[in-house]
Amino acid sequence: MAETEAMSNDSSSPSNRLDLGVPRWDQSTFTGRFKHFLNITDMRLSVCNDKQLEDAKGLVTNYKLGLEPPGTTEEQLWHAQKVYMSAFHPDSGEKQNVIGRMSFQVPGGMILTGCMLQFYKTIPAVVFWQWANQSFNALVNYTNRNAASAITNKQIGMSYVTATSSALVAALSLNSLTKKAPPLVARYVPFVAVAAANCVNIPMMRQQEVLHGITVYNEQGQELGKSKKAAKKGISQVVLSRISMTVPGMCGLPIVMERLLRYNWFRQVAWSHAIFQTAACGAFLIFMVPFGCSLFPQKASIAVHKLEPELRDEIYSKYGDGIQKVYFNKGL
C-alpha cells in the first residue's frame, strides 16, 4: 500500500512514468482485457459532459508531453485515461457520438433487448423494435469501425438498409413459422433475428475493409500494407463478440419468463414484465459487454504466411524472417 501511494504521489518521476497510450491492464490475457473493457464500458461514462471529456484528453495529452500539473496523482491519470478511451476513437482520436460509444451499450442495449423480448408477438411491434435495434447497431458499428478505412454515405445507407431488412425478414419469417410452436420457442425469435442481422450489419458497415483491406503494422507500429484476410478475421471476431453479448439475456430470460408465468401473481402484474426484462438485460449486459469485447484482443494479429501472396512476399523481401506476425485494429 505504501509503495502504491508513493507511486501515485510521484507520477512525474522519470522512473515512474505511465504509458497512457496503452490500456492499464495486460491485453494479451482475457483477464486483462476484461478489466480494461469493464473499466471503459462503465455506463456512467456516457453522461460525461464535453468539459469533462476535454479535460481528460488534455491531461492525457499533457502527461505524454511531460507537462501535467504539479502534484498530479497516478489515480487521476488512470481516471483521465479511462474517460479518454471511452469517448475518443483509438485510431483517429476523434470524439465519438454518445450513442455509438461502448459505454452506452448497457443503457441502450438493455432498453432495446428488453423491449424485443417483451414485444415479439405482433408484426408492428416486431418491425419497430427490430428497426430500432438495427439503427442502434448500425451507429455503434460505424462509430467503432477501423477509422483507417473510409466509407461513403451511400455505403452507410446501403449497409443500414440491408442489415435492417435482414433482421426484419428473419424475425417475421420465424414469427410465422413458430405460431404453432410452444411459447418458449417463439421467445427465441428476437435472438435469432439479432444474430442474423449482426452477421450482415457489421460486414456491410465495414465493407471497405473487406474490399480493399485493412492496414496492418509491425510490432513497432510501422505500416506494412493492407490485407483483406486480416479484415475478414477482424470482422468475424467482432461478429462473434457482439452475438456473445446478447446470449445470456436473450437466451436465458425466455426460460425465466416461461417459468415465472406459471405463477398467478406474476401473470397478474403483466405491466411489470417489460420492466423486469429490461432490468434483467441491463444486469447481464454490465458484464457481457466487457466479456464480449474481451474475447479477442483489439490489437489483433495474423501470421505473415497467412496473408495475401503479394503482401506476404513484399514483407519477406523487405524484412526476411524478421516479422512473423502483423497487427491491426479489429474494431469493437
N, C-alpha and C positions, 0 to 999 in steps of 0.2 A: 504494500500500500504506500509506504513511504517513497519507494522508488518511482511509483506511478505519479505521485504528487510532485516529486522533484522534476520529472519529465514535463508534466503539464505546466509547471511554472517556469520552464526554461526551454520552450519550444523554439526559441530563436537561436539557441546554441547550435553551431555548425554540426556538431556530432549528433544532435537530436532532431535534425530537420526531417519533417514528414514529407512523404511523396503524395501530395494531394491529387496528383494526376491519375492515380490508380486507386481501386477500392481499398477500404480499410482491412478487409479480410482476404486471405489467400483464395484466389479464384480458380485454382487448379483442383480444389476439392468441392464436393457438393455442399458440405457444411459451411465452408467459407462463402460460397455463392449464396446459400440460403440466408445467412446472416446479413449479407450485403443487400439482397433484394427485400428482405423483411424490413430493413432499415429505410430504403428509398421508396418502397411502395406504401409506407405509412400513410393512411388516408388523411391524416391531419395536415400533411404537406400540401394537399390540394387546395387548402384555403389560405396559403401564404400569399400575402399581397405583393405587388410589384416592388415595393421598397425593400421588403424582407428578402426577396429573390436577388435584387440588385446588390444589396448589402452583402449577401452570402457570396455572390460572384466576385464582388470587389475584394473581399477578404481573401478568398482563394487565390485570385489573380495576384494581389499584392504580396501574399505569402510566398508564392512561387518566385517573385522578384526580390524577395528579402526586404519588403517594405511594409510588413504588417505593423500595426500599432504596438508600442511597447507594452509588455505585460499580457500579451495575447496568450491564452492557455491552450493546451492540447485539445481539451474538450470543445472549446469554442471553434477551433479549426475543424475538428471532425464534424461538428454540427453544421458548420458552413458548407463543408463538402457534401454532407447529406442533403441539404436543401438545394445546393447547386446541381448535384447529379439527378435529383428528382425532377428538375424543371428545364434543364438545358440539354440539347441533343449532344451525344458523345462525339459525333463526327463533325458537325458544323458549328457547335457552340451556340446555336440559335435557341431562343426561348420557345418552348413548346406550348401549344394551346392547352388550356387546363383540362379539357375533356379527354384529350389524347394521351395525357401523361399516365404512367403506370400507377402513380399514387391515386388516380381517380378510378382505377379498376375495381376497387372494392365497393365504393358507394354507387358507381354507375352500374357495375355488374350485378350487384345484389338486387337492385330495383328491377332491372330487365329480366334477370333469371327468375326471380320470384314471380314476376307477372307472367312470364312464358309458362311456368309450371302451373300457375293457378288458372290462367285464362287460355285453355287449349281446346275447348270443346266446340266453339263456334267459329265459322270461317272468318267473320270480321275481326274477331279477337286474335286469331292466329295470324292473319295478314298484318294487322297493326303491330303486334309485338315482335314478329319476325322482322318486319321492316325497321322498327326502332332499333332492334338489336344489331342488325347488319349495318345500319347507319353508324351506330356507335363503333362497331368493329372496324368499319372502313376508315373512320377517323383515327382510331388507335393504330391501325396498320400503317397508315400514311405518316402519322406523327413519329412512329418508331422504326421507319424504314432505314435502310442504309443510305445516308444522305449523299454519298458519292455517286449514286445512280439517279440521274434526273428523270422526272416523269411529267408528262404534259397534262393539262386539264382534261383533254379529251380522253386520255388513257385512264385518268382517275374516274371520270364519269362512266366509262365502259366497265371498269373493274367493279364499281359500285352497283351498277345495274345488273351485271352478270351474277355477282355474289348474292344480291338480294333476291333475284329471280330463282336462283338455285335453292335458297333456303325456303322460299315460298312453295316451290314445286315439291320439294321433299316433304315439307310439313303438311301441305294439303293432300298430297297423294297418300301419305301414311295415315292421315286422319280418316281418309275414305276407306282405306284397307282395314283399319282397326275398329271400325264401327261395331262390328260383331265380336270383337276380341274382348278378353277380360279387361276391366278398368285399369289394372296395373300396366298392361301393355300399352294402352293409349297414352298413359302418362309419360312414356319414354319418347314419344314423337318429338317434343321440343329438343331433346338431346341429340337425336339423330339428325334433325334439321340443322342444328347449330354445328355439329361436327362436319356435315356435308358442306355447309356454307364456308366453314373455315378452310376446307380443302380447296375451295375456289377463290375465296376473297383474298387470302394472303398471297398466293402465287400471282393472281391478276393484278393486285395493287403493286406488286414488285416485279412485274413482267419485264421491265427494262433490264433487270439483273439477269433474268433467265435468257433474254435475247442477246444481250451484249456483254454479259459477265460482270462479276463483282471485283473490285480492286483487292488484290492480295499483297501482303507485305512480308518481309522477313522479320526475324525476331526483334531487330532494332528499329522497326517501323519504316524501313525503306520500301517504296513502292516497286513491285516487280512486274505488274501487268494486271490483266483482267481474266477471270476464269468463270465460265458458265457452270462448270462442275461444282465449284465452290459455292456458287449462288444456289444451285439446286440443293446442295447439302444443307446450307444455312436455312433456306426457306422450309425444307422438310422438317428440320428441327423445331422451327418456330411453330409450324402447324401442330406438331405433336405436343409442344408445350402448352399452346392455347387450349387444345382439347382437354389436356390433363387437368387444367384449372377448373373445368366445369364438371368433371366426373363425380366427385363426392356429392355436390349439391343436386345435380340433375339426374344422377343415378340412384343416390341414396334416399333423397327426400320422397320420391314416389312411393317407396316401400313404407317409409314412416307415415306418410299421409294415409295410405290404404289401411294401415294398422290402426291409426287414430280414429279413422272414420267408422270403425266398428263400435266405438263408444258413443252413446246417445248424447252425452254432454258436449262432445266435440262437434257433432253434427248440428247441435242447436246454436253454436256460435259460428255459423258459416262466414259472418262478416270478418272474423279474425283469421281466416285461413290464408288470405293473401299476405297479411301482416306477418303471420307465423313463418310462411315460406320465404318471404323476403328477408326477415331477420336471420333465419337459419342459413340462407345462402350467404349473407354477409359474414356470418361466423365462419363458414367454410372458406370463403374467399380470402379472409385475413391471412390464412396460412397457405391456401392453394395458389394464390397469385405468386408469392415468392417461391413456392415449391415449383410451379411450372416454369418460371423464369430461370430457376437454378438447375433444371435437368441437364442443360448443356451450357458450356462456357460461352459468354457473349463474345469473347475473343476466340472465335472458332479456328480450327486448324484442319489442314488436309495435306496428306503426304504428296511430295512433289511428283512421285511416279504415278499418281492417280490423276494428275492434271491433264489438260488437253495436250496432245503431242507437240504442238507449236510452242506453247508456253513452257512446257517441261523441257524441251530441247534448248530453248533460249536461256532458261535458268542454269541448266547443266553447262552450256557453253560459256557462260559468264562466271559461274561460281563453282563449277565442278561438283564434287560431292559435299561441298561446304554447307549447303542448305538441303535439309531433309524434309522440312515442313514449311508451309507458308500459312499465314494467318489472315483473318478477315473478320469484320464485324458482322455477325449473323443477324443483327437486329433483335427486336423483342416481340 
